[in-house]
Amino acid sequence: MKKMIAMLLVMMMALCMMSTAMADKLDDVLAAGKLVVATDAAWAPFEYIGANGEVAGSDLELAAYIAEKLGVELEVINVAFDSISTYLVKDEADLSLSAMTITEERKETLSFSDPYTVAQQYIIVLEDNTSVATIEDLAGAAIGVHLGTTGDFLISDEIMMGKLMGTGAECKQYKFLTDAALALKNGELGAVVCDTMLAENLVAVNSGLKCFPLTDKDGNATIEELGIAMKKGEDAFVAKINEIIAPVIADGTVDAWIVKHSELASAIN
């Protein structure tokens, strides 16, 4: 009995320590005097390598704004998109701003802020392509996607169990969307699928391409909400982040940052 009581006490103490650790994330950031933000600088205009060789983008503007409101320094780490959740879970980053779509699957392991912008999946094809208008038209095609993104999940699902199942369509994953665009221009792909702003930016900096919303033959579209990702259970931290970002979402500042960096990223490329 004594052993059982001792084990229960140890478990209760461990749970209390975990709960306290999760609740103290904001205190930890303030104590450290810096906000560590993980991103993948391959998603212009949200995040990209700027003219000075440093990470830039509308998401970085938002990150800097958050750090300023918290009264701390901003530290940005540029990592692979599919490893971001690991950095958050291991407390190697406090939050992530990387054009991440809020999904039920991701919410199983991460917490998210309120959406700060809305995106949609787009199809990119060669400018003279007149045969592709909907997702069904991608039957049998090699389709380029950015590894670990919503576009990757969508196309993979459609091939495995959806509208492209059994058509011979192939999902080809790329670490960088610029490589996918080059493969498309070289005839290695029939199309590329990615988020709205990313598609528009790729078309702006690559002659001979065009893009349009991804819909099915019935006109159904994919609408996605982008959010700031944080470690699961950091409710107080999430609430504080939501409080900070609400005004710049409401007054159109975030949208203005996206437009600004669409132009800057295009000029660099």
NORTA-V62585 format. One record per run of one state. SS is the DSSP state (2 for helix, 1 for strand, 0 for the rest). FROM is the first residue (numbers start at 1). TO is the last residue. Records with the same first field share a line. If there is no record, write none. Layout:
BEGIN
SS=FROM-TO  FROM-TO
END
This chain:
BEGIN
0=1-1  24-24  33-33  40-42  44-46  50-54  57-57  71-72  79-80  90-94  97-100  102-103  108-109  113-116  127-134  139-141  147-149  162-169  175-176  186-190  206-208  214-214  216-220  222-222  227-228  232-234  251-252  269-269
2=2-23  25-32  58-70  81-89  104-107  135-138  150-161  177-185  196-205  235-250  253-268
1=34-39  43-43  47-49  55-56  73-78  95-96  101-101  110-112  117-126  142-146  170-174  191-195  209-213  215-215  221-221  223-226  229-231
END
